[in-house]
Amino acid sequence: MLLLTLIQIIDLLVSVVVFLVIIQFVLSLLIAFNVVNTSNQFVAAIYTAVNALLEPILRPIRKIMPNTGAIDFSPLVLIIGLNVLQIILRNLAVAGY
């Protein structure tokens, strides 16, 4: 029962991180295409906060990945890695019962 609870907590945390990655992606596109401006304090605060939360997670992935120029694939690698982790943990929980 404890293992199932821990897996549910990890699932929730993974969902939050994936949601933050999607927010960062959409917000960076909106800033790049000049739909929203970082001179708006609210936009700047959200973008700074999301980057501050994700940067410690994405930095090690960026160090490992080859340089691909202007395209950053580290958020995609993070989402895929977290989904693989979820699958492994769920299968371990099922095998444990």
Secondary structure, 3 states (H helix, E strand, C coil): CHHHHHHHHHHHHHHHHHHHHHHHHHHHHHHHCCCCCCCCHHHHHHHHHHHHHHHHHHHHHHHHCCCCCCCCCHHHHHHHHHHHHHHHHHHHHHHHC
